[in-house]
Amino acid sequence: MESTSRRQFLKRSSAVAAAAGVAAAVPATAAKALTSAPARSTEPKLPDDPSVDAPVVAHVTDVRKGLVSLYTGDREISIKDRRLAAALYRATH
């Protein structure tokens, strides 16, 4: 395992924190919309609902295939979205 400098660690950890913040902004209802929508030509609108404040964790399982797992509460939602996976990956580098 290669050594990591403090600068690299801070850069990567801040990018991961930013990606987690973005993922936390996506509520479970929006995740359902992502999985059920056949084609998204426009940006989905966030619902005006208390569930929007629920924490969400995103785990990019395969960047090339666009596989992302979202975790909220005791639920796991798996989606396939190459743009989202690429954006989350880019945020960490």
Order of alpha helices (4+ residues) and beta strands (2+ residues): alpha-alpha-beta-beta-beta-alpha
